[in-house]
Amino acid sequence: MNDYSFNIPWDREVSIITYSIVIIFSLLCVLLSYQFLKKSNIYIAITLITFVSTPIVAYIYSPKKYHIKNDNLIIERGIGSVKISLNNIMYASVLTKDQMKNTTRSFASGGLFGYYGAFNNSSIGSFKMYAGNYNDLILIKLTNGEKIVVSP
């Protein structure tokens, strides 16, 4: 079988959220660093660490590429890539905007470097998403009942 790789493009919302957060957090880090140098304070240090680590952790767990290799779909992330055997896929279907209405994040990112993590809605139920574009989504149902949403 041939190997295929696909980048995960961002939609406009992901781009706006990601660049805005990175710029705002960077500016806040500069201000907090200046304050910390003037007056060492544990609260400033903790806040500074939070502003530095949040985008880094979000980037590490965000989906980067999809690979189809050796009968597997591999969702590449900075850490903890997801591997799905093609033999375990029951079906795949295109999701409509109506099916994605009222989607809530259980433990997920809703736009910072993409859409990824655990989500839930009344149409699909619980699912994991690894996407960069909320407009073009595909639902993959596995033989074990797990549901995964990706964006080509």
Backbone as numpy.savetxt, mean C-alpha at the origin, in Angstrom:
# Nx Ny Nz CAx CAy CAz Cx Cy Cz
7.53 -21.51 -18.53 6.69 -20.32 -18.53 7.57 -19.07 -18.53
7.16 -18.06 -19.26 7.88 -16.81 -19.31 7.69 -16.02 -18.02
8.66 -15.17 -17.73 8.56 -14.29 -16.56 8.09 -12.92 -17.03
7.15 -12.35 -16.28 6.62 -11.02 -16.59 6.73 -10.14 -15.36
7.02 -8.87 -15.58 7.07 -7.89 -14.49 6.27 -6.67 -14.89
5.54 -6.12 -13.92 4.71 -4.95 -14.16 4.92 -3.96 -13.02
5.20 -2.72 -13.38 5.26 -1.67 -12.36 3.87 -1.40 -11.84
3.78 -0.85 -10.64 2.50 -0.49 -10.06 2.38 1.04 -10.13
1.65 1.55 -11.12 1.54 3.01 -11.26 0.62 3.59 -10.19
0.89 4.83 -9.81 0.07 5.53 -8.83 -1.01 6.33 -9.53
-2.18 6.42 -8.92 -3.20 7.33 -9.41 -2.92 8.73 -8.85
-3.73 9.67 -9.24 -3.51 11.06 -8.85 -3.57 11.24 -7.33
-4.52 10.56 -6.68 -4.69 10.70 -5.24 -3.46 10.21 -4.48
-2.91 9.07 -4.90 -1.71 8.55 -4.24 -0.55 9.53 -4.41
-0.40 10.07 -5.61 0.68 11.05 -5.84 0.52 12.27 -4.96
-0.69 12.82 -4.89 -0.93 14.02 -4.08 -0.70 13.73 -2.60
-1.26 12.63 -2.10 -1.11 12.29 -0.69 0.37 12.03 -0.35
1.03 11.24 -1.17 2.42 10.87 -0.88 3.34 12.09 -0.91
3.29 12.88 -1.97 4.17 14.04 -2.05 3.85 15.07 -0.98
2.58 15.26 -0.68 2.20 16.22 0.37 2.72 15.78 1.74
2.50 14.53 2.08 2.96 14.02 3.38 4.48 14.10 3.49
5.19 13.70 2.45 6.65 13.72 2.50 7.15 15.15 2.65
6.58 16.09 1.92 7.01 17.49 2.02 6.68 18.05 3.40
5.46 17.86 3.87 5.05 18.39 5.18 5.89 17.77 6.30
6.05 16.45 6.26 6.84 15.79 7.31 8.30 16.23 7.26
8.84 16.45 6.07 10.23 16.92 5.94 10.38 18.31 6.56
9.44 19.19 6.27 9.49 20.54 6.85 9.35 20.48 8.37
8.45 19.65 8.85 8.29 19.50 10.30 9.55 18.93 10.94
10.23 18.02 10.26 11.47 17.47 10.79 12.55 18.54 10.91
12.64 19.41 9.91 13.61 20.50 9.97 13.29 21.41 11.16
12.03 21.79 11.32 11.64 22.65 12.44 11.88 21.98 13.78
11.51 20.72 13.88 11.71 20.00 15.14 13.19 19.79 15.45
14.00 19.55 14.44 15.45 19.40 14.65 16.03 20.69 15.20
15.61 21.79 14.63 16.07 23.09 15.12 15.66 23.29 16.58
14.41 22.98 16.90 13.94 23.11 18.27 14.69 22.17 19.22
14.96 20.96 18.74 15.67 19.98 19.57 17.09 20.44 19.86
17.75 21.06 18.87 19.11 21.57 19.08 19.12 22.73 20.08
18.06 23.54 20.04 17.96 24.66 20.98 17.66 24.17 22.40
16.80 23.20 22.50 16.34 22.73 23.81 16.04 21.23 23.72
16.96 20.42 24.20 16.75 18.98 24.17 15.53 18.62 25.00
14.61 17.91 24.36 13.36 17.56 25.02 12.92 16.20 24.49
12.56 15.29 25.38 12.17 13.94 24.98 10.94 13.95 24.07
10.02 14.86 24.31 8.80 14.92 23.50 9.11 15.37 22.07
10.03 16.29 21.94 10.45 16.72 20.60 11.15 15.56 19.90
11.99 14.84 20.62 12.71 13.71 20.03 11.75 12.62 19.56
10.76 12.29 20.38 9.78 11.26 20.01 8.98 11.70 18.79
8.56 12.95 18.78 7.80 13.48 17.63 8.66 13.46 16.37
9.92 13.84 16.49 10.84 13.84 15.36 11.02 12.42 14.81
11.20 11.46 15.69 11.35 10.06 15.27 10.08 9.58 14.55
8.93 9.97 15.05 7.66 9.59 14.42 7.55 10.17 13.01
7.89 11.46 12.86 7.80 12.08 11.54 8.82 11.51 10.55
9.94 11.04 11.04 10.94 10.44 10.15 10.54 9.01 9.79
10.08 8.24 10.77 9.83 6.82 10.55 8.54 6.51 9.80
7.51 7.34 9.94 6.22 7.05 9.30 6.33 6.88 7.79
6.89 7.85 7.05 6.99 7.64 5.60 7.94 6.51 5.22
8.97 6.29 6.02 9.93 5.22 5.71 9.24 3.86 5.82
8.52 3.64 6.92 7.82 2.37 7.11 6.74 2.18 6.04
6.01 3.25 5.73 4.97 3.17 4.70 5.59 2.78 3.35
6.72 3.36 3.02 7.38 3.05 1.75 7.85 1.60 1.71
8.42 1.12 2.81 8.94 -0.24 2.86 7.84 -1.27 2.62
6.65 -1.04 3.16 5.56 -2.01 3.01 4.70 -1.79 1.77
4.92 -0.72 1.04 4.10 -0.44 -0.14 4.44 -1.37 -1.30
3.45 -1.70 -2.12 3.71 -2.56 -3.29 4.48 -1.79 -4.36
5.49 -2.46 -4.93 6.34 -1.82 -5.95 6.10 -2.38 -7.35
6.03 -3.71 -7.45 5.88 -4.38 -8.75 5.12 -5.67 -8.58
4.52 -6.10 -9.69 3.93 -7.44 -9.77 4.83 -8.26 -10.69
5.08 -9.50 -10.29 5.84 -10.42 -11.12 5.01 -11.69 -11.31
5.03 -12.23 -12.50 4.50 -13.57 -12.73 5.72 -14.41 -13.09
6.03 -15.34 -12.19 7.27 -16.09 -12.32 7.08 -17.48 -11.72
7.47 -18.50 -12.45 7.40 -19.88 -11.96 6.02 -20.23 -11.40
4.99 -19.91 -12.16 3.60 -20.22 -11.77 3.18 -19.53 -10.47
3.75 -18.36 -10.20 3.39 -17.57 -9.02 3.16 -16.11 -9.40
2.23 -15.49 -8.72 2.10 -14.04 -8.76 2.84 -13.53 -7.53
3.83 -12.70 -7.75 4.62 -12.15 -6.65 4.39 -10.66 -6.60
3.96 -10.19 -5.45 3.77 -8.75 -5.23 5.00 -8.27 -4.47
5.84 -7.55 -5.17 7.12 -7.10 -4.61 6.90 -5.89 -3.72
7.42 -5.99 -2.51 7.43 -4.87 -1.57 8.85 -4.74 -1.04
9.13 -3.65 -0.35 10.45 -3.47 0.22 10.79 -4.56 1.22
9.78 -5.02 1.94 9.95 -6.09 2.91 8.69 -6.96 2.86
8.88 -8.24 2.96 7.73 -9.15 3.01 6.94 -9.25 1.72
7.59 -9.56 0.61 6.87 -9.73 -0.65 5.81 -10.82 -0.51
4.72 -10.68 -1.26 3.59 -11.61 -1.19 3.67 -12.54 -2.39
3.58 -13.86 -2.14 3.67 -14.86 -3.20 2.37 -15.65 -3.24
1.74 -15.67 -4.42 0.48 -16.38 -4.61 0.65 -17.38 -5.75
0.41 -18.64 -5.47 0.48 -19.65 -6.51 -0.68 -19.46 -7.48
-0.37 -19.45 -8.77 -1.42 -19.31 -9.78 -2.41 -20.47 -9.71
-1.96 -21.61 -9.22 -2.85 -22.78 -9.07 -3.90 -22.57 -7.98
-3.65 -21.63 -7.07 -4.59 -21.37 -5.97 -5.61 -20.29 -6.30
-5.56 -19.75 -7.51 -6.51 -18.71 -7.90 -7.77 -19.36 -8.46
-8.91 -19.11 -7.80 -10.20 -19.62 -8.29 -10.67 -18.79 -9.47
-10.64 -17.46 -9.29 -11.03 -16.57 -10.37 -10.50 -15.17 -10.11
-10.53 -14.35 -11.15 -10.18 -12.94 -11.05 -11.26 -12.16 -11.79
-11.67 -11.03 -11.22 -12.70 -10.21 -11.86 -12.39 -8.73 -11.66
-12.83 -7.94 -12.63 -12.66 -6.48 -12.55 -13.67 -5.94 -11.55
-13.20 -5.05 -10.67 -14.08 -4.44 -9.68 -14.65 -3.12 -10.21
-15.90 -2.87 -9.91 -16.53 -1.60 -10.29 -16.43 -0.62 -9.12
-16.65 0.63 -9.42 -16.64 1.66 -8.37 -17.71 1.37 -7.32
-18.87 0.85 -7.75 -19.94 0.51 -6.80 -19.49 -0.57 -5.82
-18.71 -1.53 -6.29 -18.24 -2.60 -5.40 -17.23 -2.08 -4.37
-16.60 -0.95 -4.66 -15.60 -0.40 -3.75 -16.15 0.71 -2.85
-17.45 1.01 -2.99 -18.07 2.02 -2.13 -18.00 1.59 -0.68
-17.85 2.56 0.19 -17.84 2.35 1.64 -16.76 1.38 2.10
-15.65 1.36 1.40 -14.54 0.53 1.82 -13.84 1.19 3.00
-13.59 0.39 4.02 -12.89 0.91 5.21 -11.56 0.18 5.37
-10.64 0.87 5.98 -9.33 0.27 6.27 -9.38 -0.39 7.64
-9.06 -1.66 7.69 -8.95 -2.35 8.96 -7.56 -2.11 9.55
-6.54 -2.29 8.74 -5.15 -2.02 9.09 -4.43 -1.81 7.77
-4.43 -0.57 7.29 -3.98 -0.35 5.92 -3.57 1.10 5.68
-2.93 1.31 4.54 -2.63 2.63 4.03 -3.64 2.96 2.95
-4.27 4.10 3.06 -5.25 4.51 2.08 -4.75 5.57 1.14
-3.46 5.54 0.79 -2.95 6.50 -0.18 -1.48 6.85 -0.04
-0.88 6.67 1.12 0.54 6.98 1.28 1.37 5.87 0.64
1.95 6.15 -0.51 2.70 5.20 -1.33 1.83 4.08 -1.89
0.52 4.26 -1.93 -0.38 3.27 -2.51 -1.49 2.89 -1.55
-2.24 1.88 -1.97 -3.33 1.33 -1.16 -2.93 -0.10 -0.82
-2.66 -0.38 0.43 -2.22 -1.72 0.79 -2.55 -2.01 2.24
-2.80 -3.29 2.48 -3.14 -3.73 3.83 -4.50 -4.41 3.84
-5.12 -4.44 5.02 -6.40 -5.12 5.21 -7.55 -4.12 5.11
-8.51 -4.44 4.25 -9.67 -3.58 4.00 -10.94 -4.40 4.18
-12.08 -3.70 4.19 -13.37 -4.36 4.34 -14.45 -3.50 3.70
-15.43 -4.14 3.06 -16.63 -3.43 2.62 -17.77 -4.43 2.50
-18.98 -3.91 2.31 -20.17 -4.77 2.32 -20.29 -5.62 1.06
-19.71 -5.20 -0.04 -19.81 -5.93 -1.29 -18.86 -7.12 -1.36
-17.63 -6.92 -0.94 -16.59 -7.95 -1.06 -16.35 -8.67 0.27
-16.53 -7.97 1.36 -16.16 -8.50 2.67 -14.74 -8.08 3.00
-14.04 -8.92 3.74 -12.65 -8.62 4.10 -11.72 -9.00 2.94
-10.72 -8.15 2.70 -9.77 -8.43 1.63 -8.47 -7.69 1.90
-7.41 -8.16 1.23 -6.12 -7.47 1.26 -5.94 -6.79 -0.08
-5.38 -5.59 -0.02 -5.17 -4.86 -1.27 -3.69 -4.48 -1.39
-3.18 -4.60 -2.61 -1.82 -4.20 -2.96 -1.92 -3.45 -4.28
-2.21 -2.15 -4.20 -2.52 -1.39 -5.42 -1.92 0.00 -5.36
-1.80 0.59 -6.54 -1.35 1.97 -6.64 -2.39 2.84 -7.33
-3.39 2.21 -7.94 -4.39 2.92 -8.70 -5.78 2.41 -8.28
-6.54 3.27 -7.64 -7.85 2.88 -7.11 -8.92 2.79 -8.20
-8.61 3.24 -9.41 -9.59 3.26 -10.49 -9.64 1.98 -11.30
-8.57 1.22 -11.31 -8.48 -0.01 -12.10 -8.10 -1.16 -11.18
-9.11 -1.77 -10.56 -8.84 -2.81 -9.57 -9.34 -4.17 -10.04
-8.61 -5.20 -9.66 -8.97 -6.58 -9.97 -9.03 -7.36 -8.66
-10.12 -8.08 -8.48 -10.30 -8.95 -7.33 -9.83 -10.35 -7.70
-8.95 -10.90 -6.88 -8.48 -12.27 -7.05 -9.01 -13.08 -5.87
-9.77 -14.12 -6.16 -10.27 -15.00 -5.10 -9.46 -16.28 -5.13
-8.93 -16.64 -3.96 -8.11 -17.85 -3.84 -8.94 -19.03 -3.37
-8.41 -20.22 -3.58 -9.13 -21.44 -3.21 -9.37 -21.54 -1.70
-8.55 -20.87 -0.89 -8.74 -20.90 0.56 -9.74 -19.83 1.03
-10.37 -19.10 0.09 -11.36 -18.09 0.41 -10.80 -16.69 0.57
-9.49 -16.58 0.62 -8.86 -15.27 0.76 -9.12 -14.44 -0.50
-9.29 -13.12 -0.29 -9.51 -12.21 -1.41 -8.40 -11.17 -1.44
-7.86 -10.96 -2.63 -6.77 -10.01 -2.81 -7.14 -9.09 -3.96
-6.91 -7.79 -3.76 -7.20 -6.80 -4.78 -5.87 -6.20 -5.25
-5.71 -6.15 -6.57 -4.52 -5.56 -7.18 -4.95 -4.57 -8.26
-3.97 -3.74 -8.68 -4.25 -2.80 -9.78 -3.18 -2.98 -10.85
-3.60 -3.27 -12.08 -2.61 -3.49 -13.14 -1.96 -2.17 -13.57
